[in-house]
Amino acid sequence: MQAKTISGKNTAEIRAALAQCLSDGYAPTLAIVFMSYTHDIAAITALFHEQGMQVFGATSSGEFIDKDILEGGIVVMLLDMNPNYFKLAFLDTKEEGDFKTAKTLGALGAETFSNPAFIIASGWVNDIDGEAIIAGIEAGFGAGATIFGGMAGDDLTLTGPMVFTLENQSATGLLALMVDQDKVDVAGVATCGWKPIGIHKTITKSKGNVVYTIDEKPALDTVMKYLGLSLSDEPLNNTVFNLGAYYPLQLERENAPAVMRTAMLGNTEDRSLVCAGHIPQGSKVRFSLPPDFDVIDTVIQDCVEVRENELRDADALIMFSCVSRYLSFGVMTSEEIERVRDVWKAPMVGFFTYGEYGKAKGGKHEFHNNTCCVLTLKEKN
């Protein structure tokens, strides 16, 4: 399987890059498209439809190709994968909810291939539950399903991230690229590298992804104190404001690695935190140290272990990286992306997400925040 990547700032640039890419007789069957929500989805997907390609697409909060980060751009990975080795499925969670919709997807995967991998992208609105999507797929398919992917972004406007194919687009959509693992090797890791700091704290009141109190104290006040901020430091124009997501919470679990949960928004009215994933009442959390180069070293080591133990060579590399990492890492982000690519030295495409799906080292496939989810593909001989 051959992978090629193209990028552009608008539809015209993608059209030109695509024509150049196909000029040597290359005949891809699948286009993986990540782009700013400001672009015309129908116009972009039409370019690939004209060439007989299927489209797996998501809007982003920044996108990258190899080591180059774009903002407001379009990146595409083209694959000439045998059409018998994959199938696209688009479902909408609006009617039946996240769990039931994902359960339908899991059952569809089991009907389609005996050993499928689910590469997914989901919309992101306040009622989409990443944990429910993972649980639903496993309920429909069975335990141990291979699941990687990310929640779409929208350049941090929180106005409606979209997932899309040639015929569908929705902010409440669940899009899956189901791959036959008997024909294509799929391996990856969800890794973050963040180090915990301080003592365990208890979530004493929460509902879904909203945390009201930590150790019986208002959650917003607790986090602001930890960050060394006061509300007077923030230019508050609304009751709900952006915290910046620089210092994520580490949600502790028994017999499993901690999972990251980003405190994205603060509500000055009820003093709550709106997180990018559910935090159960009664759970234990710790704050995280500010990122440094050791964080990247940990990510690279986890990727090297995947290469050495699961998939040494890769035809293609896809990376779903939380936008919170981009906000926190700044200029270090390019180094992380480049070093991940250098582990396999394969064509790479990715975007900054509002949440990630994948398997942490020593864990299982689940929903993450502030994590780098790396996925490799290799067609079998």
Protein Blocks (a to p, Z undefined) as FASTA:
>chain_A
ZZdddddfbfklmmmmmmmmmmnopacfbdcddddfkbcfklmmmmmmmnopacddddde
bdaehjbccehiacddddfbdfklpccddddfklnommlmmmmmmmmmmmmpmbdcdddd
ddddfklcfklmmmmmmmmnoghiacedddddeehnonopadddfkbccfkbccdddddf
klbccdddddekiacedjddddfbdehjacfbgghiafklmmmmmnopafklpccfbfbd
cehlmaccddddehiacdddddfbccfklopacdfbdcdehiacdddddddfklmmmmmm
mmmmmmmmmombafbdcddddfklmmmnmmmmmmmmmmmmmmnopacdddddfbdcddde
hiacdddehiacdddddddZZ
